[in-house]
Amino acid sequence: MRRTSNHTAVEKIHPEEQIRAVELAAAAPTRTPSASRLRTPGGKAYGSMREAVCYLTFLVVFGIVTVYNRGTSSMFYYSDSVARAVGDTSFPSGDDSNVDISLAGVETLGDVWNWLQGPVANTFFPTTASPVLGANQVIGNVRLRQVRVKPNSCSPQSQYATLVSYCYGALSPSSESTVGFGPVLNSDGVSAYAAYTFASTYFGASKSYAQLLQCISGCEIAVGGLYGIDKARYAAAYTNTCSLSCTCFYSGGNCVAPSSSAPSPVYIYNWTSSDVTQSNALQGLFGSIPGSGFVVDLPTNVTDARLVLRALKSAKYIDIATRAVVLEAAIFNPYLELFNLVTVVLELPPTGGVYTSFTSSVVELSAYSSSAAGKIFFEGLLVIGVVLYTLELLFGMLRHSPRKYFSSFWNIAHGINIALFIAVITLRLAAINSVYGATIDWSTIDTASVLSKLHFLSTLGRQERSVNAMNALLTWAVVFKYAQMSQSMFLLLRVLAKASADLWSFLLLFCICLLGYAQAGFVAFSTQAPSFHTFGQGLVTLIEALRFRLDYAELAAANAGFAPVFFASFYMLVILIALNVFAAILHEAYATMDKDLVYKYAFPFPHGVLAAVGFTLQRTFVAIKYGREAANAMMQQHAAAPPAAVLDRSLKKGDVHPWMMMEMQALTEKVQGMLSANDEKKAQFETMEAMLRAIEDTCMELKVAAKPLAT
């Protein structure tokens, strides 16, 4: 009887195909799961289509508001024109008139005065009687504010004390000088009374000509000490006064005191507290600069302002006790209706030299005028969106516990983003209240008030921009949540999530390396290399070095012996090793996720986004032309088509053929059998070796036991 077979022709020729089919059927799930089923306490893994559309709309509104707030490029050119006029214009050096420098090249007091009488005077006080830079107006006065330190604010060691007469230390709250300086307006009265007091107590009962000379010499030293480093300015006057007073008491004449009490010196430059200047402390290169100081408001008249600058130079307004000079000016542009607060800080540290910094802050005080309807509309939409998202966040926290709700990374990012938006709205409301809360007459406002208001508004604006910049980063980062609708993006984000533990460990390793090299660079190169003059700057330099921008010549000039070791080891360890470890972590996570059968999910848009959009348009056209029934039939036919976008990468192009897999498996089993046989033979050899050793030990024992018997 002929036996029938249940195998097909293909199974008879390739029986491994049947085995492969059984394995796939056992491994594959009965239903392809959807990525949307990876739910979080706040919703699906990538949310719904409605949620994605709402968020993208919110993102577009946020972008429009950002463009409105930053305005056109005219704001940049307005600020840049002042910066180039004050900071980039060349002027003759104070030491060599044949050498031209700019603000960044200022090094001596002569350079400072040439800058003040050059670019500053030409910008703010043009001789052609034209507006500032041809289109702007200075509001109030251009203000100079100097911060000084007390004499002997530092104490050198005893072996160096004779080298200097006065020691001026670094600026600090305790060393800041509040005593007036400059020309003493009543110097004659001060010198006369001090000389009279000194001479009246110098002579005793017996007098000699030698004592007269000693009286005059000692009087000059005592009275000159009242004027400090400016004693040379008054030397001729107090020398004559000392001579007259000592001669009068030496001769026993009728010496009359010039006044009943010692007059207090009346200086031309006097200290003003920060409450009067209405200025806040500034952060300089060498520390905080207080808002107090010795203030000089330059006149608005061009001729008078230039005369005052020359008088300041002749009166030595800036000297060895000066630690900082702050120039502040408020400029208004009528075309843009913008204010520009210009702040230039010149720091004179106790180490010598001059270090400058320039800041230009553009402030808009008419942001919500009648012509800003579009800006107001979109900002209103943004506020409504923030309110709705805040309510959604609160509802999610009530529906789930806060701990459970914020167990999702996307919910944490969303919550931080909403909190930052609320902070921005608060800062904006504070600025609006400052601008529109009181009526200001800009034609009569005093300099202190205008500078204080613009400083406050510029600080609020800077804080708002900083928070909004973080908002922009987080807002765009949350887009990745909805990008998980794409199977490729879903896989990449899952790769990062799987590698997160290793990435944090790598980040810790990387930070340890950077901190170690930053400290090594600071210790080895800080005295001469600008890139490592502080520990923080060293960290920044090493981060820039990841772009292969580490200046070896600078390091070699600072420390020729250690520079090669530092340079080579940094690039060997950080670039060649650490970054390759980073790449290996991501590659391992990607390879694991790519072959993991758990992450086989069905995604929306199975035939692609463009195909889905095209099908929607086509279905709409069919519904209009042929009716809704034809469109529904088209939809059913499209739904019956097999999905193409399933995240299954186990059978992608390039995989090994099943027949080859069987051959490789057979070869592997054969090799394993040979290895097993080899292990068995090795075990037998070890057993025989142990037996031989036991026999040898027994023979040795018998031999030792036989020797006493023989004797």
C-alpha angles and dihedrals in degrees: 000000000000114000118222124219129219093207123104124229092260092051091052092053098036109024090169090072090067090051091048092051092051091050093049092047091052095046099042119082119245090240127031104240121226124238088227088069089072089094126187126200088264098046142290126343092261099013128233128304090253091054092049093050092048092049094048089050089052090049092052091050090049090052092050091050090050091053091048092050095047092045125193129323089269089085090057094048091047091056093039094054092058092044092053093046096049103027108028103037112110123233135172117281117248092233099042120020090198091066119076120208137171132222092280090056097054110128109151139041089254089058090050093054092045089052093049093047092040123039095010095049093042092049102043099025107034115184092219091072090239127135120272107289087351097288112043138080129215112233112214118336134324102250130212116194123183128196117202139183130226122261113262091019087146129047117216119203118272095257090058099039094094093056096071135033095209133020119207113194135194123300115269136145090263096046098045111118119230096174117107121250141184127063112359107228094203097038093134093058093044092049094045095051093044091049092047092050093048095047094045092063099036105076125068131195094293119051133194137182090246089057089052091056091046090049092053092047094047092045091054091053094047096046093041090055089065090068098046115197090356094063092110089065091062100029096110093050099046092041090059092044092051091049092052095046095047092045091050094053092040092055093044094236128154099283113190123198111245091225140003094247139016110279118228114239113257108213126198092225117050133182120259124199123234090249089065098039090045088215127139126219117277126215110236133182093265100036143297119333112209123230092239127082146108106317128203118180109202114225119254091232110095096221095045092047093053090047090052091052090053090047091051091053094049091047091052094239088172115049144140093300093056115108101171140008117197121197115196129181135167116214126189127203111201095197096055094027089225132137122218118203108203117197123179119182121196112190122196106191123196088253090069134247131076126271120193137198129184127205128182117186119186113207126191114207098173099054093130102044124135091271093060098074093127092050092049092048096052093042088053090052090050092051090050090051091050090050092050093048090048090053090048090051092049091047090051091051091050093046091049127022114269090245092053094042093053093046086093117083091217092054090051091051090046092050093049090048093053091047090053091049089053089051090052091050090050092051091047091051090050090053092047090051091050093050102039099026094085136021114245127199101212093190093063103027114124122242096248092053096047093047091046093050094046091046090052094048093045090051091051090047093050092050091047092051091049093051091043090052089057087047091055092052094049095042092055092041091059088059086077088069091064093037086071086084082083112077092218093053090044090055094046093051090047088052091055091047092050092048094044095103093050091043092055089050090049091049090053090049091048093049091050090053092047093048092049094049092043091055092044091050092047092052095044104037109020096102095061111007114084090203091066103030089120133025092243092050088051090057091050091049092052092049089052088048088067084075088055092255099128108132106227094182090059092050093047091050090053098043116359094183100052099033097082092049093047095045098045097042092048094055093040095050103033103031105031099033111023097043091045089052088053091052091047092053092054092044092051092049092047093049091049094048093043092058098036109112091202091074099062104122135162115237135201118261092040091184096041135276095273091048090050092050091047092049091050091053091046092049090049090052091049091049091052096045104034104018139256095290091061090049091050091050089050089050092051091049091050092048091053091059113102113259116250102191102074115139096235113136098160093094100037123141113290098037119138116267114251092240090055089047090056092049091049091048092050091049090049091052091049092051090047090052091051091049090049091051090049090051090051092051090047090052090050091051091050090050092051090047090052091050092051091050090051091051090048092051091050092051091051091051092051091049093051091048092050096057097072090048091054092053 
